[in-house]
């Protein structure tokens, strides 16, 4: 394939970072930046010699691929147009605003033969990459993802804004299906759920407990796994894994001993790796690292969590 011509749709903080990472890749050129804010589109475009546009529909016939970093409520509208007009898409999370929209996007990508990669960034976190081979039959997973309030992402609830990151990671660590869901959520500063807890029971007996808030005093992002041979604790932010394993009892002893290990992985570049993986899929036509079906599965579990919340609210009401 010749040079990949890329557009970035949405020139906010995240879209600007996408443009930066594309510009660092050989054989890739940012040719267009799209945003309703003409000043923002122009300023970002000028950094990379890209044309500024106000309407994503003007990209037809002009680019090979595009990142969609617009508000989540617009993802279906924008991505469906791009896919239908032959443009491969890296679609930031959430995949869409509803399961119905996500199913339509997955079907459209399959019909059109386009690459549709979903932007579940934690897949590329060095700590998660290092963790995955250590996971063997976990019985309990606990997630904490909280952050101070910002207006970004508030067009959707906290499940689609933040919890989807942990859902995607959990769903890559087990092949079992979600059997039951219990959940509760509270709207605090917006009209949508800002604080949520979900408890998932999988068909193999695994239980996952997820706590998420976008109105917390500080930022924390952790996942802990309890499995027969180990306790694994990951700090997403610090890129650190703590591993506790059982060792055989010492000579003459009765109980196993616990050995501890800390793995510090360094900062890494998850977004750069995500962008590079997408560009590779565009060039080789191989399936993306995070497929549309992966994204759809996260959306389906998210909807079950919201359904459980509505049922809980009905019983309390």
Order of alpha helices (4+ residues) and beta strands (2+ residues): beta-alpha-beta-alpha-beta-beta-alpha-beta-alpha-beta-alpha-beta-alpha-beta-beta-beta-beta-beta-beta-beta-alpha-alpha
